């Protein structure tokens, strides 16, 4: 699970509130947008972490960037500001996504390949993940040319490495030991 204990507590509180208000899906979308935006903008991440930028400025920026956010999301931002925990926003959002997916019986499967997956391969991978875990999964494809070929599948704590580079490294170790 991602994040600190405090981030997980905030995420659980927001999840409970969103579930009660039947807005879990909307808040999940907000949290995905928050994590994606922070990951793509180093300036936003630095602003959130900076002790020099005032809380009111941080709030103004966040409300401008996430102007279409759900009420529960804006309340989370207000609470984090009031408790001087705004640097945890990204961890809270990541934890919320994880907890929400777990509550729905879903998960994220990460597939690292040398080239983008075709739609046919995506459906086969999703079927295999469902067979292995018994849960639906959202597929995230990461392109890493250094694996040369094959794939690396990661679902939760399970990792299956069927990459060419892994097989070459295994052979290299075998030859150096003998």
Secondary structure, 3 states (H helix, E strand, C coil): CCCCHHHHHHHHHHHHHHHHCCCHHHHHHHHHHHHHHHHHCHHHHHHHHCCCCCHHHHHHHHHHHCCCCCHHHHHHHHHHHHCCCHHHHHHHHHHHHHHHHHHHCEEEEEEEECCCCCHHHHHHHHHHHHHHHCCEEEEEEEECHHHCCEEEEEECCEEEEEEHHHHHHHHHHHHHHC
